[in-house]
Every structure is written in C-alpha cells, then in structure tokens.
Amino acid sequence: MFHVQQVETLELPELAPYRTMRRHVDHAQRRIFVAEGDKVVRRLLESDFTVVSALMPEKWVEELAPLLKARPENIPVFLAPKALLEELIGFSMFQGVMAVGRFPQPVPLETILRKSPRPHLLVALEGLTNAENLGVIVRNCAAFGVHALVVGETCSTPYLRRAVRNSMGAIFKLPVVEPPSLLQALGQLRQRGIRCLAAHGQAREVTLANCDLTMDCCLVLGSEGGGLSSAVLEACHAAVAIPMARDVDSLNVGNACAVFLYEANRQRGKM
C-alpha cells in the first residue's frame, strides 16, 4: 500500500534521510540506506526489505503503483518537482526516483550455509572501504550464484548508498553476513570443511589455472592498496593468483572477483 503527499520543500522531518544521504556513518548507524534510480528502486520494492518511504516526480507514481500497492507497508510517497530533487544530488538526475530502505535483520552464517545447496560458494572481504567496488562485488556475487557475502569488520557496509546503486539492486537478493571478526568467520568455515582461498596477486605456488574450485570454497578478497593482512592470509588454505601479463601486477578487486567466480562456475559446469 502507499499514500501520496505533494511537497514543495525538502525540509520536512520525514525527508531527513534524503537530505543526509551523504552522511554514510549516520545512515549505517540507523541501519537505513537510500536507493536511487528506477531499476534499483523497483528491485527494492520487489524485495523482502522494509521500505520506509519514496521520493519521486509525480510522473513516476502511476508506473510504480503496482509495486507500491503490493507492499505490506503503507509507504509514504513524497512527490516533488525534478528540479527540487536535483538539489539533493547536486547535478542533473535522469529519473529522480529514490526510496529509503532498512538493512535486513542479521542472519547467522550457519543458517545460510544450512539452507544453501552444495557445493558452497562464498566470498569474504577484508579492508574494502570503496563503496563502488563493494557494489560491483555484490553484483558479481549475485551474477555467479554466490551463497553468501561475508563482510569483515574492517570493510564498509555494502548497504551504503553508492554500493547499493553500483550493485544495481543485487544487494536485495544476496545474503550478507557482517561478523564481528572475519578471522572467526573464516575459522567457522574451515571447521565446516569449506576451503578458504585468498586472492593474492603475488602467489607463486597456486594460480587460478590449476586451482580446484569444484569443492566447497570461500574466495577471500582484500583491498587494492594493502591486500590481505598476514593474519587473514594465514587463516586461508591457499593463496591463489590470476595469471596475467608480467608488466601488470593486479586487477581492480571487482574485476578479480568476477574472474575467480566465473572460473568457479565454469569448473562446476554452470557455464
């Protein structure tokens, strides 16, 4: 369900999340995020995530009405001229459609594994703070059938506004675990017999070309600058490199993730 309210100012208390969309820490503490754009908002409305409100030009209401009517919440939909909405972003918006959603309730890693088919395929992250890269990794995970994304305590949350946007709404379909300790989570995976593989450009013994990804496994990715910490590397069964030209030492972390996951799917007969 939904109800419509025309607004001529963005100063209403209910619109505070839109005015403060650049305050990532504040939104994360409140466990809310802003979804931007037609496709992302549609996917939010189609998801099981709680939708707090929506903000858009009037022309979008009729088009989104079927999805809004199907929601269990009575969503306030605020209508504003596109020019007014562009004040929030600071540049011209093509669509001007936004919505506020809530983070999902945390789900234990054990629960996700119990409900996931074998062989398991997971991705774990350490030290990633770039929201765009997080969004790309989320989209890769959804595209290649990853059962869960484990986001370490040194990472930004994948529910940041720019991460949600770059995931193109794939974050609404991907189970995410944000454990208090990545090392403990990796230990938990090892106890279940899941092979933890560190993506490491300097690895010499194992390359992606000779790595068996058909068994239960978790790909562990670090930041582009510092890579993985020594403690996380030691917690993994092996470090694996992507073969590449000698004068190139690394790939963007999102690209590296896609290469690994494609190869895992290829080995499992899904490509």
CORDA-V420750 format. One record per residue. SS is DSSP state (H for helix, E for strand, L for the rest). Layout:
BEGIN
ss
SS
SS
END
This chain:
BEGIN
ss
L
E
E
E
E
E
L
L
L
L
L
L
H
H
H
H
H
H
H
L
L
L
L
H
H
H
H
H
H
H
L
E
E
E
E
E
L
H
H
H
H
H
H
H
H
H
L
L
L
L
E
E
E
E
E
E
L
L
H
H
H
H
H
H
H
H
H
H
H
H
L
L
L
L
E
E
E
E
E
L
L
H
H
H
H
H
H
H
H
L
L
L
L
L
L
L
L
E
E
E
E
E
L
L
L
L
L
L
H
H
H
H
H
H
H
L
L
L
L
L
E
E
E
E
E
L
L
L
L
L
H
H
H
H
H
H
H
H
H
H
H
H
H
L
L
L
L
E
E
E
E
L
L
L
L
L
L
L
L
L
H
H
H
H
H
H
L
L
L
H
H
H
L
L
L
E
E
L
L
L
L
H
H
H
H
H
H
H
H
H
H
L
L
L
E
E
E
E
E
L
L
L
L
L
L
E
E
H
H
H
L
L
L
L
L
L
E
E
E
E
E
L
E
L
L
L
E
L
L
H
H
H
H
H
H
L
L
E
E
E
E
L
L
L
L
L
L
L
L
L
L
L
H
H
H
H
H
H
H
H
H
H
H
H
H
H
H
L
L
L
L
END
